[in-house]
Amino acid sequence: MAYRTGRVEGKVAIVTGAGSTPGPGIGTGKATAVALAREGASVLLVDVAPERAELTRELIEESGGKAAVFAGDLTKAADAEAMVRTAVDTFGTLDILVNNIGRAAVGTVVDTEEADWDRTFDINLRTAFLASKYSVPVMAEKGAGSIVNISSISALRGDGTIAYSAAKGALQAMTVDMAYSHGRQGIRVNAVAPGHITTPMVLSVSAPGSRAEFMNTMRSEAGLLGTPGDGWDVAWAAAFLASDEARWITGVTLPVESGVLTVTPLMMAPHLRGVPEPAE
Ligand SMILES: NC(=O)c1ccc[n+]([C@@H]2O[C@H](COP(=O)([O-])OP(=O)(O)OC[C@H]3O[C@@H](n4cnc5c(N)ncnc54)[C@H](O)[C@@H]3O)[C@@H](O)[C@H]2O)c1
């Protein structure tokens, strides 16, 4: 599968959260790192769990790509600064940053604890802030760069994840503001908003059983296409936005969600009637 069309040939990319929660399937960061490497980029794979990023590196190197692992916790400024320095020292420059780290947290405004609110903002927003803070000056100096923030449709539709939704909404606001501030420095900033994709992280939080199977089915059925989405769907959108093919696109959020934002629930009812909910 070592095909290359060279969309990002010769570029240097950082992908944060480039490992993947263990389990079947592939996370969005891992898939994005592999996609960018297949398209010709050298990729710094950043993860707080480096053994996960090592598996991504193996996958990339198996198909002839170039990658290195950086172990770091991107909620910490020192790690974010060292990450950017490592990319430049290892590969010579920095062209692309994919801010992919994130994790959902279920809870309403009433039952969410303050500590959970802060932690969710740290993981979903602070990591992107710090990674960007140290990446932008390198890109500005060369007058070119592309940043892709991985958001979520939770920023756009209610789903009972108050802190996560608010943090992803802020990430989209950050996308627009960065696009404004750094456009004249040749830096594009965009976001991808994945919908109900299935990744190992999603599967890991639901206990196996008929309810989990039902939710799996519904993740496909809720969209206009009626097919499942995964980390690769996000990866190819991120790779496009990162590449020069998107050279006149900045400040946008690209939904990757099988059209769930396009339709009202009522209009989906006829399609969903064929999916009986389990009794348990
Ligand atoms: N899975 C979905 O359905 C879905 C839907 C919408 C948006 N997203 C977004 O996609 C992104 C990735 O989701 P995924 O399902 O692939 O997750 P994942 O858990 O498989 O991958 C995230 C990686 O980030 C790493 N990480 C976590 N905190 C870190 C930190 N402080 N510093 C460095 N690395 C850290 C983890 O170790 C993990 O390997 C997230 O931003 C998530 O919010 C996912």
The ligand as an ORCA input file, in Angstrom:
! r2SCAN-3c Opt
* xyz 0 1
  N     -13.671      9.306     18.021
  C     -14.681     10.107     17.712
  O     -15.848      9.709     17.523
  C     -14.436     11.575     17.557
  C     -15.476     12.380     17.145
  C     -15.253     13.740     17.022
  C     -14.002     14.258     17.314
  N     -12.988     13.433     17.717
  C     -11.690     14.029     18.037
  O     -10.649     13.327     17.370
  C      -9.452     13.392     18.169
  C      -8.856     12.018     18.404
  O      -9.822     11.090     18.809
  P      -9.472      9.528     18.845
  O     -10.761      8.813     19.018
  O      -8.601      9.176     17.696
  O      -8.627      9.452     20.238
  P      -7.422      8.534     20.759
  O      -7.580      8.501     22.258
  O      -7.362      7.216     20.062
  O      -6.100      9.355     20.384
  C      -5.687     10.480     21.091
  C      -4.216     10.326     21.493
  O      -3.840     11.527     22.188
  C      -2.954     11.192     23.223
  N      -2.976     12.236     24.254
  C      -3.975     12.457     25.158
  N      -3.637     13.492     25.969
  C      -2.412     13.921     25.563
  C      -1.530     14.941     26.016
  N      -1.847     15.740     27.066
  N      -0.337     15.134     25.399
  C       0.003     14.312     24.343
  N      -0.797     13.334     23.878
  C      -1.985     13.128     24.484
  C      -3.463      9.846     23.735
  O      -2.438      9.112     24.402
  C      -3.940      9.157     22.432
  O      -2.951      8.292     21.898
  C      -9.854     14.103     19.456
  O      -9.553     15.478     19.358
  C     -11.347     13.897     19.520
  O     -11.988     14.870     20.314
  C     -13.182     12.103     17.846
*
